[in-house]
């Protein structure tokens, strides 16, 4: 499933929040890739791919999320960063 959300957080803040939510200490998925504007997790027979793009002169970010098997947790995460 594909999701998208806008946030006032920077790329770095979104990636940090994703690592906390989906990684060790959170959902417990394995980080399989990470860059300045993206992070990928796998586990439990599914995956979560998050890509962040800065908009409006860096004042807002658009977050694109592709997932399989982790829709509920993705919606929780979107609720945390939305704004």
C-alpha positions as CSV (number, residue, x, y, z in Angstrom):
1,X,0.0,0.0,0.0
2,X,1.2,3.5,-0.7
3,X,0.7,6.4,1.7
4,X,1.7,10.1,1.7
5,X,1.7,12.7,4.5
6,X,2.9,16.3,4.8
7,X,4.9,17.4,7.9
8,X,6.7,20.4,9.3
9,X,9.6,18.1,10.2
10,X,12.8,18.1,8.2
11,X,14.1,15.1,6.3
12,X,16.5,14.3,9.2
13,X,13.8,14.5,11.8
14,X,11.5,12.2,9.8
15,X,14.2,9.7,9.3
16,X,15.1,9.8,13.0
17,X,11.4,9.4,14.0
18,X,11.0,6.4,11.5
19,X,14.1,4.7,13.0
20,X,12.6,5.1,16.5
21,X,9.1,4.0,15.5
22,X,10.0,1.0,13.2
23,X,13.4,0.0,14.3
24,X,14.9,-1.5,17.5
25,X,13.0,-0.3,20.5
26,X,9.9,0.3,18.4
27,X,8.2,-2.2,16.1
28,X,11.5,-4.1,15.8
29,X,12.0,-4.2,12.1
30,X,15.5,-4.5,10.6
31,X,17.0,-1.4,8.8
32,X,18.0,-2.7,5.4
33,X,18.9,0.7,3.8
34,X,19.3,4.3,4.9
35,X,20.2,7.6,3.2
36,X,19.7,11.3,3.9
37,X,16.2,11.3,2.6
38,X,15.1,7.6,2.8
39,X,15.1,4.5,5.0
40,X,13.9,1.0,4.4
41,X,12.9,-1.6,7.0
42,X,12.1,-5.4,6.6
43,X,10.7,-8.0,8.9
44,X,7.7,-10.1,9.7
45,X,7.2,-11.0,6.0
46,X,6.8,-7.4,5.0
47,X,8.6,-4.1,4.5
48,X,8.3,-0.3,5.0
49,X,10.0,2.1,2.6
50,X,10.0,5.8,3.6
51,X,11.2,8.6,1.3
52,X,11.2,12.3,2.3
53,X,11.1,15.3,-0.1
54,X,11.5,18.9,1.2
55,X,8.9,21.3,-0.1
56,X,8.0,25.0,0.3
57,X,11.6,26.2,0.7
58,X,12.4,23.6,3.3
59,X,9.5,24.6,5.6
60,X,7.6,21.4,5.0
61,X,8.4,17.9,3.9
62,X,6.3,15.4,1.9
63,X,6.7,11.8,3.2
64,X,6.0,8.9,0.8
65,X,5.6,5.5,2.4
66,X,5.3,2.1,0.7
67,X,4.5,-0.9,2.9
68,X,3.4,-4.5,2.9
69,X,2.1,-6.1,6.1
70,X,2.7,-3.0,8.3
71,X,-0.3,-0.7,7.4
72,X,-1.4,-0.2,11.0
73,X,2.0,0.8,12.2
74,X,2.5,3.1,9.2
75,X,-0.8,4.8,10.0
76,X,0.4,5.3,13.6
77,X,3.7,6.8,12.4
78,X,1.8,9.1,10.0
79,X,-0.3,10.4,12.9
80,X,2.9,11.1,14.9
81,X,4.6,13.2,12.2
82,X,1.5,14.8,10.5
83,X,1.3,18.6,10.6
